[in-house]
Amino acid sequence: MTTLRDIPLSVLDLSPVVSGSDAGTAFRNTLDLARYTEALGYHRYWLAEHHNMPGIASSATAVLIGQVAGATERIRVGSGGVMLPNHAPLVVAEQFGTLEALHPGRIDLGLGRAPGTDQRTAYALRGPAGLSAEDFPQRLAELIGYFEHEEGRPVNSVAAEGNKPPVWLLGSSGFSAQLAGMLGLPFSFAHHFSAENTLPAIALYRDSFKPSAVLEEPYVMLGASVTCADTDEHAQWLAAPNGLTFLSLRKGRPIPLPTPEEAAAYDYSDLDRVFLEERMSSNIVGSPETVRKGLESLLADTGADEVMITTTTYGQDDRKRSYQLVADLVK
């Protein structure tokens, strides 16, 4: 059976903006965490594209990836992911070709179909031309094509040609799982916010998989929300603000990440508590032993080849401590 010691562990960061702070501090915390987790031995450090959310600063994902790659030496850095319907494929090819040329062998291009925001913000991003997720496979093929020169094609990308990073598909349902399998690409599933779809999507990916020049066998990475502290009680205290953040988003009033004290003082209704119980049930929260059991159970259920951990706490030191405790589990 696959254990934690058998697989790479990686990091997903949203550059969280906490209550009373700002985006600049979030970016400095991201660079600090990237250097720290690299020293701990984590394999990848991915940034996620979200927009118009007061608690998330990683919207200019390619820019932030360049900063993180420049601040580190070994760890792979990439997007988890770039939401392709928000961007022209040529722009993404130029951005990531540039990143790969500057940091050869260290860049990953993870792509998703969701807008990463609300519909009004998606319209502001995409403009009246109306980029859409409906033609995602065609836009994906166009994007990949720019990494090689093609005589006779009226548009080529100098920055992208010969500088192709590994391309991943990201998903929280079956569409990208099946497409990744058909194209023989690695697949990353967002278990941390779509746990009910995890097993069906992974099965669909593996059933659809066709060997390619990229992969001979399927490769699954799972995104998992983890908060680890010295005791179960302290970990639950640190993780509580995440629940209030999701609850506020569901009510249409997104907020920066609150303090644990603010989360504890909130007046939760019975419906709020039901929502939080369901929404947070897939999160792995607790002492190192509790987290170890949770991650081992996830691996046993899914056979994942890699786990990408996202940890969000109000305090930067608590966040770093959580990643340290998880890294210690595989020593």
N, C-alpha and C positions, 0 to 999 in steps of 0.2 A: 504494500500500500504506500502511496506517495505521502511523505511527511514534509513538514516545514523545511527540514534540512535538505530536501531534495530539489527545491525550487528557488528561483530568484524572488526576492522581495523588492518592490518598487514603491514610488511615492507619487500620489496625485495631489496637486496643490491648486487651490482656487484663490490664492492671495487674499485671505479673509480680512475684511475691514471690521474691526471690533468697535463696540460702543465707546464713544469718546475719542476715537482715533481717526486716522485718515488713510488715503490710498498710498501716500508716500511711505508711511510706516509699514503698511502691508507689503510693499515691494521690498523694503529693507529686510523685513522678516523672511520673505521668500528667499532672498539671496543668502541670508544667514542659515535658514533651514536646509537649503540645497548643499551648502558647504558641509553642514553638520551630518546630513544623511549620507553624503558621499563618503565621509570619513568612517561612518558606521558600516559601510559596505553595501548600501542599497544599489540596485542595478540601474534603474531609470528614475528620472524626475520629469513628470509631465505636468503641463499647465492646461487648464480647461477654459474654453471660451464661453463666457456668459456676459450679458449686457443688461443695463438698467436695473441692477440689483445692488442696493446699498451696502450689502455685506460681502460683495465679491469684486475684486479689482483686476482680475486677470483677463479683461476684455481684449486688450491688444496683445493677443497670445504670441504671435511671432516675435514681436519686440521683446517681450519678457523672456522668451526662450533664448534669444541672443544674449541677453544680460546674464541669465543663469549659466549658459554654456561658457561665457567669458569669465565667470566667477568660479568655475569649477575646472577640474582637470580630466577626470575619468568617466564620471557618471554619464549615461546617455540622457539626453534632454529632448523633450518632444511635446507634442500637442495631444491632449486627451479630452477633447480634440478640437480641431478646427471644424466649424460647422460650414460645410462646403456650400450649402444654398445661400449663405450670407455673402459669398465672395465669388468673383470671377475666377475660373480655374487658372488662367494665366497669372493672375496676381499671386495666388497661392504657390504656383510653381516657381515664380521668381523669388518669393520670400524664402521658401524652403530650399531651393537650389542655392541661394546665397548663404543660408545658414550652414548647409552641408559643406559648401566650399570653404567656409571660414573655420568649421569645426568637423573635419572629415571623420566619418565613422562614428559620430556621436549623436546624430540627429534622427529623430523619429517623426514621421508625419502620420498622426492619427486623425481620421476623418469621420465626421458624423453627419446625420441628416436633419437633426432637430434644429430649431432656430436658436436655442440657448437663451431664450427670452420670451417676452409676450409678443402678441401679434402686431401691436402698434410699433414697438421697437424694431421688430423684424422688417416692417415696411420702411422705417427710417433707414435701416441698414441697406436694404435691397433696392429701394427707390421704386419709381413708377414702372420700371421695366419688369418688376415682379419676378425676380429669381425664385425658383420653386424647388421643393424636394422631389417633385414628381419625376424629373429627369435626372435624378442623382446618378444612375449608372452611366449615362452619356457624359455628364460633367466629370465624373471620375475618370472615364477613359480619356477625355480631353486633357485633364490635368496630368495624368501619367504620361501621355504622349509628349508633353512639352519637355520631358527630361531627356529626350533623344532628338537629334536634329533630323528633320525630314525635308529633303529636297522637294521643291515644288509646293510645299505648304506656305501659304502667304505670311503666316505668323509663326515665328520661333522665339525661344527664350534663351538668350546668351547665358544668363545666370544659371538656368536650370540644366542646360545640356551637360551631361556627364556628371551631374551632381545630384543624383537621385537618392534620397534617403529611403529607408524601409517604409512602406505604406501599410498602415493598419486600418481596418474598419472597426468603428465603435458602434455599439448598439444597446438598446434597452428592450428590444422586441425581436421579432423574427426576420424582418426584411434584411437588415445588414448582415445578420448571421448567415442567411442563405446566400447572399451575394458574395460575402467573404469566402464562403466555402466553394462556390462555383469558380471564383477567380484564383483560388489557392493562396489567399492572403491570411495573415494572422488576424485574429479576432479578439477584441476586448469587450467584455460585457459589463454593464453598469449594475452589478448586483446590489450596490449600496443604495440604489433608489428604485430598483425594479426586480426585487427578489423573487416575486411570483413567476416571473418569466425566465429566470436563470436556467433551470434545467431544460425546458422546451427549446430555448434558443441555442444552447450548447449542443443539444441533440441534433437540431436542424443544421447547425454549422458542420458538425462531423458527418452527418448523413449526406450533405451536399458537397463535401470537400472533394476537389479534384487536384491532384498533384500539379505543381507549377514550377517554373524556374525559381520561384521564391521559396516555396516550401514543398517538401515531399510528404509531410504529414501535417494534420491539423495542429494549430498552436492556439491555446486559449489562455487569455489573461483575464482575471476577475478583479473588478474594482470593489473594494470592501471598506466600509466605514469602521474604523477601530479607534477606541480610546482606552489606553492602558495606563494604569497608575499603580501605586504600591498596594492598594486595597480595592476591593470591589466598590465599597461605599464612596471612596474618593473619586474613582473613575466615573461613577454615576453622577456625582456632583459636577464634575468637569464636563460631562457630555450633555447635561440638561439644557444648556443654551442652544444646542443644535435643534432640539425638539421645538423650542419656542420660535426659532428662526423659520423652520418649515411650517409651523402653524400660522405664523404671520404671513408667509408667502401664500398659503392656501386661502387666507382671508383677503388677499389682494392688498396687503399692507406690508411689503417686504421691509426688513429692518437690518441694520448692522448686527453683528453677532453680540448678543447681550452678555452681561456678566452672569456667573452662576447665581449670584444673589438676586439679580433681576429675574432670572428664570424661576427661582424658588418662590419669589414673592408674587408671581403672576397669578391672577384669579382664573384658573382653568375651569371650564364647564365640563359636565359629564361627556358631552360630545367631543370636546377638545381632548379629553383623556383617552377616549376610544380611538380617535384619530392618531394620537401620539403612540399609543400601544401598537397599533397596526404599522404605522410608518417607521417606527424605530426598532421593530422586532428583529430586523435583519442585521442591525448594528451589533458589533462585537465590542462589549464594554466590560471592563473589569480588571482584576489583578493579572499579573503575567500568566498564572496558571489558568485562569478563566479565559483569557484571550487565546492561549495556546490551544485549549480544548475547542474553542469556537472556530479557530482557523483550521485545525486538523479536521473537524467535522465538515467544514466547507470543502476542503480538499477531498475528503472521502466521498462526498456527495457528487462532486463535479469532475474530479480528475483533472483539475486545472493545472496548467504548466507554469503559471506565474500568478502572483497576487500583487495587486497595486493598492496600497493602503492610503486612504485619505483620513487624516486626523485634523479636526478643527477644535481648538480650545481657545478660551479668551486670552490666556496667558501664553506667551511665546515659550517660556521655560517649561510649562506643562506640556506643550506640544512636542518640544524636543525630547523631553523625558519619556513621553509615550513611544516615540520612534526608537529611542534607545532601549527601552524595556522589550519591545518587540524584536529588535535586532539581537538582543541577548538570548532570545529563545532559540536561535539557530546556531549558536556557538557551540 
